[in-house]
Amino acid sequence: MQIFTQFSEIRAFVKAAKMQGKRIGFVPTMGNLHEGHLQLVRQAKQTNDICVVSIFVNPLQFGLSEDWEQYPRTFDSDVEKLKGENTEVLFYPSESEMYPNGMQNQTRVFCPTMTDILCGASRPGHFEGVTTVVTKLLHIVKPHEAIFGIKDFQQLAVIRRMAEDLCMDVQISASPIARAADGLALSSRNGYLTDEERLTANQIYKSLQWVQSQLASGETNYKQLEEAASKQIEAVGMRIDYFSIRNAKTLEEAVSEDANLVVLAAAYLGNTRLIDNVTITL
Ligand code: PAF
């Protein structure tokens, strides 16, 4: 696996590969790789000749009181995992390589749609940090396809909208949520959970599944379902941020005419913020 830290290196590599007719798949990450990330890599390798993975813990998408400093950095084990998947290229830029003019002076990409609701409501500026860094990474790597996990459903929807609005010449693809045996969605933040917290963390998924089955059996009182599911999650000691049934494309609150729904949840277990979702077509 080749590891590049400079724009100029990865650009030269991709340019040469494209001249040889190779198709480039790209998996942007913040490292601390788990099975969910490796699933993205496998998907990228299936539909492309070369898989480029990036690892960059992007400070621009963390709020001042959030866990940027604490965020796990596990470069050596990440490299081993990527080698295990026969990943061709790792792009590992420094903060000064990504933000040479400083973060405050960085030109931003702002997607007004869908960014001030759900996770955007409790993490102001988060999605602007994501869309800015993803735009930069796409400009640097210039892949044919970029793959994102469905676990971050809102992030995926925002990135799709951004790519459409900015006429980006890249295919945005999605990869299913990887889960632990008890259903908990895999996330780098699961590592923050104590052993005791870990035992109840899958309640979010259990409640999402319960709502999914209620919707499938014809329940149409969305507010009541959201409230009941929130109570189930709070009953095991979590603090609900949101539990919401939405239109899967626009992320607007679901109405009875909507056929494609997503049920999204975010909750705090101790200091750890967990998110998850399920989709349903009625
Ligand atoms: O999902 C993530 O890991 C990050 O938000 C991303 C897309 C790599 C941008 O920093």
Boltz pocket constraint, residues with backbone or C-beta under 6 A from the ligand:
constraints:
  - pocket:
      binder: B
      contacts: [[A, 28], [A, 29], [A, 30], [A, 56], [A, 58], [A, 61], [A, 129], [A, 130], [A, 133], [A, 134], [A, 152], [A, 155]]
      max_distance: 6.0
